[in-house]
């Protein structure tokens, strides 16, 4: 893409999502969050590719083999679960969750920062309550195995812990970004 096209693309993205105008955390915490984003997205993409290959194998086995592979459906389900668990926190960090933008455009810079802080605080409180229960749920899986793959269900149920732990971390980062942006105001471009 040429430079003018890149600038137009960035402007369209900013207009579509007003919360991206709230500056991200910089420094070591910001670099750590960005590194975690890359790791989680890489794992989510690996799960997506594995899911796609498993589905292709399942279809090919039904069409070309005299038997169907029963484990492919189960593996597909588990890969999908982990793909969502890995991606949910990154989606929250990048403000890409589905939301209704009825009033975002009316908010000024500090209003958007306060909105981000409020949403992040609610998410933080929710995940703080749910995370211990997710851990208890995962421990139930220690006594079970999956029907066809014979994997301990602890590994599968642990996806809920991964999901809520990343949401907890990213909501804490979003809360800090919102509060810092409210305090510093629009004059601060990057933290």
C-alpha positions, 0 to 999 in steps of 0.5 A: 500500500502506498503512503496516502492509502495507508493514511486513509486506511488509518483514518477510517479505522480511527473513525470507526472506533473512537476508543482507539484514540485513547493512548495506549500504555507505553514503557515496559508494561505497554511492551509486555502487553504488546508481546503478550498480544503477539503470543496469544494471537500466534497461538490463536492462529495456530489453533485456527490453522489446526482447526481448518486442517482437522476439518479438511481431514474430516471431510476428506475421510468421509469422501475418500476413506471407507471409515470416518475419523471420529476424533476429528470432531472432538479435536475441532471443538477443542481447537475452537475453544482455545482459539476463542480463549486466546483471542478474547483478551487481545480483542478486548485490548484492541477495542474490537469487541462488538458494541453499540456506538450510539454515543461514542461520537458525542464523547470528547477525549476525556469522555472516551477515556472515562468510558474505557475506564468504566467498561474496563472496571466492570470487566475487571470486577466480573472476571475477578469474581468468575476466575476462581470458579473457572479454576474450580471448573478446570479442576473437575476435568482432572478426573475425566478424559475426552471420549475419543482422544483420551485427553485429560479434560483438565487441559480442555477445561483450563481454557476457561482459566486462560480466557478469564485470566487474559480478560482480567489482565487486559481489563486492568491495562484498559482501566489504567489507560483510561484513568491516565488519559482522563488525568493527562487529557488530550495533550498527551499523545502516547504514554 
